[in-house]
């Protein structure tokens, strides 16, 4: 009996020591958790505010800041008022606005037709994805852009285009081509493509809201064979954790694309290496310009890629708002999705893309190969469907060829000979809206 008592005491002591040790570790904090929090915060700052030194291109070379300021404020032309900026899809971060200014906005006492107001918003760092650089007299001397320029929007809580940031959401209102066309000097782009400035402006004007062409400065293809723009819809940058290849035609992982965009598209000062761009037959512009091996000193990009990648993977796909879909129909649609419609064959839940190499030939999905052939592997990625409800504006597929979800369902019903009836189509759409 005494032996059992002693054993019990020893066990109790051991448990007490383990509990004390565990509590001590808890108080100190899990180092992995702490690093994760730090990386997310660092990455968010980079995503929202880091220009990677690209103001040397957008400001010094294209002189976009002069068009924004206007002639009355030391620039050229009429300037860009907040009303004009909002009309081309730029957004304003309400959290960056002083309380007094918010009050004035609500009362309609802010002059939204004056470019001086735009400069004031830039000084507050309130224009999503855009940074203004000012001289000691308050004049706008340059401007740069961030990742958030294309891949953030706002919730319109204060007014249309003014609200809290929604990082990772594609800005389908943003007219990148129209914004770049404000530049008084596009000679550097014209020289790169081997055309005149008028042609460059025509190409930019063809894009329209929510679209961008990340490959034109590689292959020089501005239009499809049918005459339509070669630009694609700005994709979502949320819900990418666990997803292999990024972009519609799978150039690489998220980290590859971050470097690609930061250096070759935003024109930040960094390093980017992709020998596939040395193929002069496929990428004549890139090969001539040396875009397959870009190195800047100092490098303002590479050290920021880990945290940027970490933050992007932490951005979850947004859940659909209450009442935005029929729950009962969505439950029935889930059965259709996983069964008769064969959607889950490629859009494997819960990733809603294939785990692994999530790529398909154009023939496999029954569409043309134009955009696929612009990428190294000449295939299309199975786009993740999480948060699909949040980026319906502009249509579906890489080029928005299907205006509605019903158009998408009808297409696959015919191409795969699924034999869906009207109710199954409707239920499937409700499920897609619920993902």
DABEL-V389409 format. One record per run of one state. SS is the DSSP state (helix for helix, strand for strand, loop for the rest). FROM is the first residue (numbers start at 0). LEN is the number of residues. If there is no record, write none. Layout:
SS&FROM&LEN, SS&FROM&LEN
//
This chain:
loop&0&1, helix&1&27, loop&28&2, helix&30&19, loop&49&5, helix&54&7, loop&61&2, helix&63&6, loop&69&1, helix&70&3, loop&73&8, helix&81&6, loop&87&4, strand&91&2, helix&93&3, loop&96&2, helix&98&8, loop&106&8, helix&114&9, loop&123&3, strand&126&1, loop&127&2, strand&129&5, loop&134&5, strand&139&6, loop&145&2, helix&147&4, strand&151&3, loop&154&4, strand&158&1, loop&159&2, strand&161&2, loop&163&1, strand&164&3, loop&167&8, helix&175&5, loop&180&6, helix&186&7, loop&193&3, helix&196&11, loop&207&3, strand&210&2, loop&212&3, helix&215&4, loop&219&3, strand&222&1, loop&223&5, strand&228&1, loop&229&2, strand&231&2, loop&233&12, strand&245&1, loop&246&5, strand&251&1, loop&252&1, helix&253&12, loop&265&6, strand&271&2, loop&273&1, helix&274&4, loop&278&5, helix&283&6, loop&289&3, strand&292&2, loop&294&7, helix&301&13, loop&314&12, helix&326&12, loop&338&4, helix&342&3, loop&345&13, strand&358&2, loop&360&1, helix&361&4, loop&365&4, helix&369&4, loop&373&6, strand&379&2, loop&381&6, helix&387&4, loop&391&4, strand&395&1, loop&396&5, strand&401&1, loop&402&2, helix&404&11, loop&415&6, helix&421&13, loop&434&1
//
